[in-house]
Amino acid sequence: MTGPSAPPIPIERFQQARLLVVGDVMLDRYVYGAVERMSPEAPVPVLRIERERSMAGGAANVARNVSALGGRALLIGLVGEDEAGAALKRAIATDAGIEALLVPDATRPTTVKTRYVAAGQQLLRADEEIARAVDAEREKAILAQVEKALPKADFVVLSDYAKGTLTDGVLQGVIARAHAVGKGVIADPKSRNFGRYRGVDLLTPNRLEAAQGTGLPVGSDAEATIAAERIMQDAAIPAVLITRGDQGMTLAQRGGTPVHLPAEAREVFDVSGAGDTVLATLGLGLAAGLSMGEAAALANLAAGIVVGKAGTAQVYPADLVGVLHARAVDRSSDAKIVDLGDALERIDVWRQKNERIGFTNGCFDLVHPGHVALLAAARAGCDRLVVGLNTDASVKRLKGPERPMQSEQVRAIVLAALSAVDLVVLFDEETPEKLIEAIRPDLLVKGADYKIDQVVGAGFVQGYGGKILLVDLKPGHSTTDTIRRIGRAP
């Protein structure tokens, strides 16, 4: 059967939830550049490096996703006593939603994954690691940190990347300690031996892991169901969620009817860390009191969002709210209503594809044909159009206490429903100057009732080579006139 629709997002309960995340932490590095020629030394492209970016990955990325969704994460893992380990700890320390309880290990380097990217595509991934099981001394240290953290946690998630942190002793030690104090446990496995995770409440293998662990095909819904039932039977696990990429997810629970969730992604840019997002969303959903089916549906939405972002990314409450708003007006489930931080991530993805970014702004109180024509003209001049939308408070300051006629939420939904609009970002200031400076659009668009020297941000945009477009307005259409006509209506 198909799955439940995603439930309302329990934002307040997410903010009260604390997840204990135990597993393999690592540093994710991204090296971005341009390829303009092939090497004369070998048939390989030459990457001209333009910038680099580092962030916490692996189990630490699960913790980042917990924090991004409003929860708190207690993070336990191993970190080497090296430069990469120091960089990883610095990256984690920047996130106020994560409390790190890392165990130092001088016997191995910090795991580092370096991805080389050009034109939005990975050219190469290079790994620095020693993937061996930790010794008894580190096992004891990890379990000591677990005992310290458990009283503060609502739920436990185990993130296994097969780098050696989650030995059999650590796995069973964490599961036993969690259940002894009434805490549920989810595990994202890497081992083909699912019996290692015996005792968890939910196991989340991906399609390949499920196939390798059972020796069964996992192509169709029926095959995924059989594989999930085999895992539950052989490993004595009460529930299994198989993540199946572009085929969605299959949730099986002992004694229940299997649920098949179709894939939510509309644009797949980078699948890095998608499993981390699923694990974090599941954990928060269950900690917030959702049923397993509801938590899985929410995690499926989150996975569909995160694969459209660049790098080891996170999903934010605004992303999920945007998806649900989109469904409310019966259009594509792409989340168009976003905050500035998420907008900049989306724009970074588009720029890596050499797409031109356009920007316009306004109150858009009662959207009329003039607005539609302006937005259509703006979109015709660029590949992606970002609309800055004044908040209710901003509109009141500009237009008076009787405005806006419609709330910022309603105005955002209407704009997001227009095919010409790719993103809607609300701003509380009277002008969009800060938005423009952060976004750095290639094209800045306003109505022709402005002169270029009157357009906020025009000088800034022209300063780096951007263009200004003034669109002729359709006569006879304005929000003020519409309100006036409504007031005269019998």
C-alpha positions in Angstrom: 0.0 0.0 0.0 1.1 3.6 -0.5 2.2 5.5 2.6 0.5 8.1 4.7 0.8 11.7 3.7 3.3 13.7 5.7 1.9 14.9 9.0 1.9 18.5 10.2 5.5 19.2 11.3 5.8 19.2 15.1 8.2 22.1 15.1 7.8 22.9 18.8 8.3 19.2 19.8 11.4 19.0 17.5 12.8 21.9 19.5 12.4 20.0 22.7 13.8 16.8 21.4 17.3 15.5 22.2 18.9 12.8 20.1 21.9 10.8 21.1 23.9 10.2 17.9 26.6 7.5 18.0 28.8 6.5 15.1 31.6 7.3 12.6 32.3 11.0 12.4 34.3 12.4 9.6 35.3 15.6 7.8 33.8 16.3 4.4 35.9 18.5 2.1 34.7 19.9 -1.2 37.2 21.4 -3.7 35.4 23.4 -6.4 36.9 24.6 -9.7 36.8 24.7 -13.4 37.9 22.2 -16.0 39.1 23.9 -19.2 41.6 21.3 -20.6 42.9 17.8 -20.4 46.3 16.9 -18.9 49.1 16.4 -21.3 50.5 13.8 -18.9 47.5 11.4 -18.8 43.9 11.3 -20.1 42.5 13.1 -17.1 40.9 16.6 -16.7 42.9 19.4 -15.1 40.9 21.1 -12.3 41.7 24.8 -11.8 40.8 25.1 -8.1 38.7 28.2 -7.2 37.5 27.5 -3.6 37.4 24.9 -0.9 34.8 24.1 1.8 34.9 21.8 4.8 32.1 20.5 7.0 31.3 17.8 9.5 30.2 14.5 7.9 29.1 11.0 8.7 27.5 10.7 12.1 28.4 14.4 12.6 26.2 15.2 9.6 23.3 13.3 11.3 23.8 15.6 14.3 23.9 18.7 12.0 20.6 17.7 10.5 19.1 17.2 13.9 20.2 20.7 14.8 19.0 22.2 11.5 15.5 20.8 12.1 15.4 22.4 15.5 16.4 19.6 17.8 19.5 19.1 20.0 22.1 16.4 19.3 24.5 14.7 21.7 27.3 13.4 19.4 29.6 10.6 20.3 32.4 9.3 17.9 36.1 8.9 17.5 38.4 11.6 16.2 42.1 11.5 15.4 44.6 13.8 17.0 45.5 15.5 13.8 44.8 18.6 11.7 41.7 17.1 10.2 40.4 16.2 13.7 41.0 19.8 14.8 39.1 21.0 11.7 36.3 18.6 12.4 36.0 19.8 16.0 36.0 23.4 14.9 33.2 22.7 12.4 31.1 20.9 15.0 31.7 23.7 17.6 30.1 26.3 15.3 26.7 24.5 15.7 25.1 25.5 18.9 22.6 22.6 18.5 25.3 20.0 18.9 27.0 18.9 22.1 30.1 16.8 21.1 31.4 14.1 23.4 34.2 12.9 21.1 36.7 10.2 22.0 40.3 10.9 20.9 42.2 8.2 19.1 45.9 8.8 18.4 46.2 5.4 16.6 44.3 6.4 13.5 43.8 9.5 11.3 40.5 11.3 11.3 38.4 10.1 8.3 38.4 12.6 5.5 36.4 12.5 2.3 37.5 15.0 -0.3 35.3 15.6 -3.3 36.5 17.5 -6.4 33.7 19.2 -8.2 33.5 21.1 -11.5 30.3 22.4 -13.3 28.2 20.9 -10.6 29.6 17.4 -11.1 31.9 15.3 -8.9 35.1 14.4 -10.8 36.8 12.4 -8.1 36.5 11.5 -4.4 39.6 10.8 -2.4 39.3 9.1 1.1 41.8 9.3 3.9 41.0 6.7 6.5 42.0 3.6 8.4 38.8 1.5 8.7 39.5 -1.0 11.5 37.6 -1.8 14.7 38.4 0.2 17.8 40.3 -1.6 20.6 38.8 -2.5 24.0 40.1 0.7 25.6 38.2 2.9 23.1 35.1 0.7 23.3 35.1 1.4 27.0 35.5 5.1 26.5 32.7 5.3 24.0 30.3 3.4 26.2 31.3 5.6 29.1 30.3 8.7 27.1 27.0 6.9 26.2 26.2 6.4 29.8 26.9 10.0 30.5 24.7 11.2 27.7 21.7 8.9 27.8 19.9 10.6 30.7 19.8 13.8 28.6 18.5 12.0 25.4 15.0 11.1 24.2 16.0 8.8 21.4 19.2 7.1 20.1 20.4 6.9 16.5 23.4 4.8 15.4 25.2 5.9 12.3 27.4 3.2 10.9 29.9 4.0 8.1 32.0 0.9 8.8 35.0 3.0 10.0 35.3 1.0 13.2 33.5 3.0 15.8 30.4 0.7 16.0 31.9 -2.6 16.9 29.7 -5.5 18.1 30.5 -4.6 21.6 29.7 -0.9 21.2 26.4 -1.7 19.2 25.1 -4.1 21.8 26.3 -2.0 24.7 24.5 1.1 23.4 21.3 -0.8 22.5 21.2 -2.5 26.0 21.8 0.7 27.9 19.2 2.6 25.8 16.5 0.0 26.3 17.3 -0.3 30.0 16.2 3.3 30.5 13.3 3.1 28.0 14.9 4.9 25.0 14.2 3.8 21.4 17.0 3.1 19.0 17.4 3.5 15.2 20.4 2.2 13.3 21.6 3.0 9.8 23.7 -0.1 8.9 26.7 -0.7 6.9 27.5 -4.3 7.7 25.9 -7.1 5.6 25.3 -9.0 8.8 22.1 -7.3 10.1 22.2 -9.6 13.1 24.8 -7.2 14.5 22.0 -4.7 15.0 19.7 -7.1 16.9 17.6 -5.2 19.4 17.2 -1.9 17.5 13.6 -0.7 17.0 14.1 0.3 13.4 16.8 -0.5 10.8 17.3 1.7 7.8 19.4 -0.1 5.1 19.5 1.4 1.6 18.6 -0.7 -1.5 22.1 -2.0 -2.1 22.6 -2.9 1.6 19.3 -4.7 1.8 20.1 -6.7 -1.3 23.6 -7.6 -0.1 22.5 -8.5 3.4 19.7 -10.8 2.3 20.9 -12.0 -1.1 17.5 -11.0 -2.5 16.6 -8.6 -5.2 15.2 -5.2 -4.0 13.9 -3.8 -7.3 10.1 -3.8 -7.1 7.8 -3.0 -4.2 7.1 -6.7 -3.8 10.8 -7.6 -3.7 11.5 -4.8 -1.2 8.8 -6.2 1.0 10.2 -9.7 0.9 13.7 -8.4 1.7 12.4 -6.3 4.6 10.5 -9.3 6.0 13.6 -11.5 5.7 15.7 -8.9 7.7 13.0 -8.7 10.4 12.9 -12.5 10.7 16.6 -13.2 10.5 17.8 -10.3 12.7 14.9 -10.2 15.1 14.2 -6.5 14.3 10.6 -5.3 14.6 10.7 -2.7 11.8 12.8 -2.0 8.7 12.8 1.0 6.4 14.5 0.3 3.1 15.5 3.6 1.3 15.4 2.9 -2.4 16.7 6.1 -4.1 14.5 7.1 -7.1 12.0 4.3 -6.1 11.2 5.9 -2.7 11.1 3.9 0.5 9.5 0.8 1.8 8.5 0.5 5.5 7.8 -2.9 7.0 6.7 -3.5 10.6 6.2 -6.8 12.3 2.5 -7.7 12.1 1.6 -4.7 9.9 1.0 -4.0 6.2 4.1 -2.8 4.3 4.0 0.9 3.2 5.6 2.1 0.0 6.5 5.8 -0.2 7.2 7.2 -3.7 10.3 9.3 -4.2 9.8 13.0 -3.5 12.8 14.5 -5.3 12.1 16.6 -8.4 15.7 17.5 -9.1 18.6 15.3 -7.9 21.9 17.3 -7.6 23.9 15.5 -4.9 22.9 12.4 -2.9 25.8 13.0 -0.4 24.4 12.7 3.2 20.8 11.9 2.2 20.8 8.9 4.5 22.0 11.1 7.3 19.0 13.4 6.7 16.6 10.4 6.8 18.1 9.2 10.0 17.9 12.6 11.7 14.3 13.2 10.6 13.1 9.7 11.6 14.7 10.2 15.1 13.2 13.6 15.6 9.8 12.4 14.3 9.7 9.5 16.7 11.0 11.5 19.6 8.2 14.1 18.9 5.5 11.4 19.1 4.8 10.6 15.4 4.0 7.1 14.4 6.6 5.2 12.5 4.6 5.6 9.3 4.3 9.4 9.8 8.0 9.7 10.7 8.9 7.8 7.6 6.7 10.0 5.4 8.4 13.1 6.9 11.8 11.6 6.4 10.9 10.8 2.8 10.0 14.5 2.2 13.3 15.5 3.8 15.3 13.1 1.6 13.6 14.6 -1.5 14.7 18.1 -0.5 18.3 17.3 0.5 19.3 15.6 -2.8 18.5 18.9 -4.5 21.1 20.7 -2.5 24.9 20.8 -3.0 27.3 18.9 -0.8 26.7 17.4 2.6 23.6 19.5 3.2 20.8 19.8 5.8 17.1 20.2 5.7 15.4 23.0 7.7 11.9 23.3 9.0 11.2 26.0 6.4 12.1 23.5 3.7 9.5 21.0 4.9 6.9 23.8 5.5 7.5 25.0 1.9 6.8 21.5 0.6 3.6 21.2 2.5 2.5 24.7 1.4 3.2 23.6 -2.2 0.9 20.6 -1.7 -1.8 22.8 -0.2 -2.1 24.7 -3.5 -1.8 21.5 -5.6 1.4 22.1 -7.4 4.9 20.5 -7.5 6.3 19.5 -4.2 9.4 21.6 -4.7 9.9 23.8 -1.7 10.0 27.4 -3.1 9.3 29.3 0.2 12.7 29.4 1.9 14.8 31.5 4.3 17.9 33.3 3.0 20.3 30.6 4.2 18.5 27.9 2.2 18.1 30.3 -0.8 21.9 30.8 -0.9 22.4 27.0 -0.9 20.0 26.6 -3.8 21.6 29.5 -5.7 25.0 28.0 -5.2 23.7 24.8 -6.9 22.3 26.8 -9.8 25.4 28.8 -10.3 27.5 25.6 -10.5 25.3 24.8 -13.4 26.1 28.2 -15.0 22.5 29.4 -14.6 21.8 33.1 -14.4 20.1 34.3 -11.3 17.4 37.1 -11.5 15.9 39.0 -8.5 12.9 41.2 -8.0 10.9 42.2 -5.0 7.7 43.7 -3.8 4.7 43.4 -1.4 2.6 41.5 -3.9 -0.5 42.0 -1.7 -3.2 41.2 -4.2 -1.5 39.6 -7.2 -2.9 41.0 -10.4 -2.1 40.7 -14.2 0.5 43.5 -13.8 2.4 41.4 -11.3 2.2 38.3 -13.5 3.5 40.2 -16.5 6.4 41.6 -14.6 7.4 38.3 -13.1 7.1 36.6 -16.6 9.3 39.3 -18.1 11.8 38.9 -15.3 12.0 35.1 -15.7 12.5 35.5 -19.4 15.7 37.4 -18.8 17.3 34.7 -16.5 17.4 31.0 -15.7 16.2 31.3 -12.1 14.0 34.0 -10.6 14.2 34.8 -6.8 11.4 37.0 -5.4 12.0 39.0 -2.3 8.7 39.4 -0.4 8.0 42.0 2.2 6.8 40.6 5.5 3.6 41.8 7.0 5.4 44.1 9.4 7.4 45.6 6.5 4.3 46.2 4.5 2.6 48.0 7.4 5.5 50.3 7.7 5.5 51.0 3.9 1.7 51.1 3.2 0.0 51.8 6.5 -1.8 49.9 9.3 -4.6 48.6 7.0 -2.2 46.7 4.8 -1.4 44.1 3.8 -4.8 42.7 2.7 -3.3 39.2 2.8 -0.8 37.6 5.2 2.8 37.0 4.2 2.1 33.3 4.3 -0.8 33.6 1.8 1.2 36.0 -0.4 4.2 33.6 -0.4 2.0 30.6 -1.4 0.4 32.5 -4.3 3.8 33.7 -5.6 5.3 30.2 -5.2 2.5 28.8 -7.3 3.5 30.8 -10.3 5.7 28.9 -12.8 7.9 32.0 -13.4 9.0 32.0 -9.7 11.8 29.7 -8.5 12.2 30.9 -4.9 10.4 33.2 -2.5 12.4 34.8 0.3 10.7 37.0 2.9 12.5 40.1 4.3 11.6 42.3 7.2 13.4 45.5 6.2 11.8 48.3 4.2 14.2 47.6 1.2 15.7 44.4 -0.1 19.2 45.8 0.0 20.6 43.0 2.3 19.0 40.3 0.2 20.5 41.7 -3.0 24.0 42.0 -1.4 23.8 38.4 -0.2 22.3 36.9 -3.4 24.4 39.0 -5.9 21.9 38.5 -8.7 23.0 38.5 -12.4 19.8 40.4 -13.2 17.9 42.9 -11.0 14.4 43.6 -12.2 11.9 46.4 -11.3 9.0 48.1 -13.0 9.6 50.9 -15.5 8.0 53.3 -13.1 11.4 53.4 -11.5 14.6 55.0 -13.0 17.8 52.9 -12.7 19.2 55.3 -10.1 16.1 54.8 -8.0 16.3 51.0 -7.9 17.6 49.7 -4.6 20.8 47.8 -5.2 21.3 48.9 -8.8 24.7 50.4 -8.2 25.8 47.4 -6.3 24.7 44.9 -9.0 26.2 47.0 -11.8 29.5 47.2 -9.8 30.2 43.5 -10.4 28.9 43.4 -14.0 25.2 42.5 -13.3 22.4 43.9 -15.4 19.3 46.0 -14.6 16.0 45.3 -16.3 13.1 47.8 -16.1 9.8 46.1 -17.2 7.0 48.2 -18.7 3.9 47.9 -16.5 0.5 46.8 -17.7 -1.8 49.9 -17.5 -4.9 49.8 -15.3 -3.6 47.3 -12.7 -2.5 48.1 -9.2 -3.2 46.7 -5.8 -4.3 50.1 -4.6 -6.8 50.5 -7.4 -8.1 47.0 -6.8 -8.7 47.7 -3.1 -10.4 51.0 -4.1 -12.8 49.1 -6.5 -13.5 46.5 -3.8 -14.4 49.3 -1.4 -16.9 50.8 -3.9 -18.5 47.4 -4.6 -22.1 47.0 -3.3 
